């Protein structure tokens, strides 16, 4: 079973958004974002398109390896970004 961690775009500090690198994956056509210092890139997902804005979340693979998983958690916590893990 694999797990994923989710964050909300609105919870990401503006400084991280401004310095992020974004691109479209050539194979999957997924929109991908890499934030400074984050050990993994995440997939951008638009949840709802509303007249006054969209709910946007970022999905990260949540590693089974303790060291890698803790690096991702530490990055979220360092930047005070709330996250949810779904298995």
Buried (B, 14 or more C-beta within 10 A) or exposed (E): EEEBBBBBBEBBEEEBEEEBEEEEEEEEEBBBBBBEEBBBBBBBBEEEEEEEEEEBBBBBBBBEEEEBBEBBBEBBEEBEBEBEEEE
